[in-house]
Amino acid sequence: MAAALRLFCARGFAAVSTQDICDTAGVQKGSLYHFFKAKIDVAIAALERYGDSVANVFRAAAEGRDLPERKLLKIFEGAQAMGECHQAEAGVMYGCLHGNLSLELAAADERVRACLVGITRRWIMTLNPIMEELMAARVIPLGDPHTAGHTVLAYLHGVVLMAKAANEPALILRMGQQAIGLLGGRVGPSR
């Protein structure tokens, strides 16, 4: 699964063959097809694994002892670290597998779309505690934490896409520092 995840992140779905996955993983095609009916099933499994790893980054930030503003910045720091890792390995930033496969497959395959929606919901749920803390501390206006989390996630996707296009992971944190303002809160040095 790790081989498929790396390949889909680096090249997208269409540019990766099952033979590429098998060669990278060091397995025979029969082994792959023992566990997966088709390449799309491998992509869905890779996407789920990716979704879980990002949710863990969000959860770790939410469960930390930092101020809520700092917790929110840690979300963007995690995305930047991932981009820097890809850039160090391959010379380019891959971006977000969730965003990349959304663009490539969401309209073409209902199972992929359902997987993407499920991951989005999980990510928003892991962001909710941070949004609730920001609201309780009056850093951002009171409102619906779910909508605020969805807004942050949409902004993060856009920021990662821009950073990918520029091959500049540092852009993620620079733009992430504006997330509080996007939510209607005060922007400035962390307290």
C-alpha positions as CSV (number, residue, x, y, z in Angstrom):
1,M,0.0,0.0,0.0
2,A,2.9,2.4,0.8
3,A,4.2,2.0,-2.8
4,A,0.8,2.8,-4.3
5,L,0.3,5.8,-2.0
6,R,3.7,7.2,-3.1
7,L,3.0,6.6,-6.7
8,F,-0.5,8.1,-6.7
9,C,0.8,11.1,-4.7
10,A,3.7,11.6,-7.2
11,R,1.9,11.0,-10.5
12,G,-1.9,10.9,-10.0
13,F,-4.2,8.0,-10.8
14,A,-4.1,7.9,-14.6
15,A,-0.3,7.9,-14.9
16,V,0.2,5.0,-12.6
17,S,-0.3,1.4,-13.9
18,T,-0.9,-1.7,-11.8
19,Q,2.5,-2.8,-13.1
20,D,4.1,0.3,-11.7
21,I,2.6,-0.4,-8.3
22,C,3.7,-4.1,-8.4
23,D,7.3,-3.1,-9.6
24,T,7.6,-0.5,-6.9
25,A,6.2,-2.8,-4.2
26,G,8.2,-5.8,-5.4
27,V,5.2,-8.0,-5.8
28,Q,3.6,-10.0,-8.6
29,K,0.3,-8.7,-10.2
30,G,-1.4,-11.8,-9.0
31,S,-0.6,-10.8,-5.4
32,L,-2.1,-7.3,-6.0
33,Y,-5.3,-8.8,-7.6
34,H,-5.6,-11.2,-4.7
35,F,-6.4,-8.2,-2.5
36,F,-7.8,-5.7,-5.0
37,K,-10.2,-6.2,-7.9
38,A,-8.9,-3.2,-9.9
39,K,-6.5,-0.3,-9.8
40,I,-9.3,2.0,-8.6
41,D,-9.7,-0.2,-5.5
42,V,-6.0,0.3,-4.8
43,A,-6.4,4.0,-5.2
44,I,-9.4,4.1,-2.7
45,A,-7.3,2.1,-0.2
46,A,-4.4,4.5,-0.6
47,L,-6.7,7.4,-0.3
48,E,-8.1,6.0,3.0
49,R,-4.6,5.5,4.4
50,Y,-3.7,9.1,3.4
51,G,-6.9,10.4,5.0
52,D,-6.1,8.6,8.2
53,S,-2.6,10.0,8.3
54,V,-3.8,13.6,7.8
55,A,-6.5,13.1,10.4
56,N,-3.8,12.0,12.8
57,V,-1.9,15.2,12.2
58,F,-5.1,17.2,12.8
59,R,-6.0,15.2,15.9
60,A,-2.5,15.6,17.4
61,A,-2.8,19.4,16.9
62,A,-6.3,19.5,18.5
63,E,-5.3,17.4,21.5
64,G,-2.2,19.4,22.2
65,R,-1.9,21.8,25.1
66,D,-1.2,24.9,22.9
67,L,-3.4,27.9,22.6
68,P,-6.1,27.4,19.9
69,E,-4.4,29.8,17.5
70,R,-1.2,27.7,17.7
71,K,-3.2,24.5,17.2
72,L,-4.6,25.9,14.0
73,L,-1.1,26.9,12.7
74,K,0.1,23.3,13.4
75,I,-2.4,22.1,10.8
76,F,-0.6,24.2,8.2
77,E,2.8,23.3,9.6
78,G,1.9,19.6,9.1
79,A,1.0,20.2,5.5
80,Q,4.2,22.3,4.9
81,A,6.3,19.5,6.4
82,M,4.7,17.0,4.1
83,G,5.4,19.2,1.1
84,E,9.0,19.7,2.2
85,C,9.5,16.0,2.6
86,H,8.2,15.4,-1.0
87,Q,10.3,18.2,-2.3
88,A,13.4,16.8,-0.6
89,E,12.7,13.3,-2.0
90,A,11.6,14.2,-5.5
91,G,12.5,17.8,-6.1
92,V,8.8,18.7,-6.4
93,M,5.9,19.1,-4.0
94,Y,3.2,16.6,-4.7
95,G,0.4,18.5,-3.0
96,C,-2.6,16.7,-1.3
97,L,-3.7,13.3,-2.6
98,H,-7.2,14.1,-1.5
99,G,-7.3,17.3,-3.6
100,N,-5.4,15.7,-6.5
101,L,-7.8,12.7,-6.7
102,S,-10.8,14.9,-6.2
103,L,-9.8,16.8,-9.3
104,E,-9.0,13.7,-11.2
105,L,-11.6,11.1,-10.2
106,A,-14.5,12.5,-8.1
107,A,-16.8,13.1,-11.1
108,A,-15.8,9.9,-12.8
109,D,-16.2,7.3,-10.0
110,E,-18.9,7.3,-7.3
111,R,-16.9,5.1,-4.9
112,V,-14.0,7.5,-5.1
113,R,-16.3,10.5,-4.5
114,A,-17.9,8.8,-1.5
115,C,-14.5,8.0,-0.1
116,L,-13.4,11.7,-0.6
117,V,-16.6,12.9,1.1
118,G,-16.1,10.5,4.0
119,I,-12.5,11.7,4.5
120,T,-13.6,15.3,4.3
121,R,-16.2,14.7,7.0
122,R,-13.6,13.0,9.3
123,W,-11.1,15.8,8.8
124,I,-13.7,18.4,9.7
125,M,-14.7,16.4,12.8
126,T,-11.0,16.5,13.9
127,L,-10.9,20.2,13.3
128,N,-14.1,20.9,15.3
129,P,-12.4,21.0,18.7
130,I,-9.9,23.6,17.5
131,M,-12.8,25.7,16.1
132,E,-14.7,25.4,19.4
133,E,-11.7,26.5,21.3
134,L,-11.1,29.5,19.0
135,M,-14.7,30.5,19.5
136,A,-14.7,30.0,23.3
137,A,-11.6,32.2,23.5
138,R,-13.3,34.8,21.3
139,V,-10.5,34.6,18.8
140,I,-13.0,34.1,16.0
141,P,-16.7,35.0,16.1
142,L,-19.1,32.5,17.6
143,G,-20.7,30.3,15.0
144,D,-20.9,26.8,13.8
145,P,-17.6,24.9,14.4
146,H,-18.4,22.5,11.6
147,T,-18.7,25.3,9.1
148,A,-15.5,27.0,10.4
149,G,-13.7,23.7,10.1
150,H,-14.9,23.2,6.6
151,T,-13.8,26.7,5.7
152,V,-10.3,26.0,7.1
153,L,-10.1,22.7,5.2
154,A,-11.2,24.4,1.9
155,Y,-8.6,27.2,2.5
156,L,-5.9,24.6,3.3
157,H,-6.7,22.7,0.1
158,G,-6.3,26.0,-1.9
159,V,-3.1,27.0,-0.2
160,V,-1.6,23.5,-0.8
161,L,-2.6,23.7,-4.4
162,M,-0.9,27.1,-4.8
163,A,2.2,25.9,-3.0
164,K,2.3,22.8,-5.3
165,A,2.0,25.0,-8.4
166,A,4.8,27.2,-7.2
167,N,6.8,24.2,-5.8
168,E,7.1,26.3,-2.6
169,P,6.1,24.5,0.6
170,A,6.9,27.5,2.7
171,L,4.0,29.2,1.2
172,I,1.7,27.0,3.2
173,L,2.6,28.3,6.6
174,R,2.8,31.9,5.3
175,M,-0.7,31.7,4.0
176,G,-1.8,29.6,7.0
177,Q,-1.0,32.5,9.3
178,Q,-4.0,34.3,7.7
179,A,-6.5,31.5,8.5
180,I,-7.8,33.2,11.7
181,G,-8.6,36.4,9.6
182,L,-10.4,34.2,7.1
183,L,-12.7,33.1,9.9
184,G,-13.4,36.7,10.9
185,G,-10.9,36.8,13.8
186,R,-8.1,39.0,14.7
187,V,-4.8,38.4,13.0
188,G,-1.6,39.1,14.8
189,P,1.1,37.5,16.9
190,S,0.1,34.4,18.8
191,R,-0.8,35.1,22.4
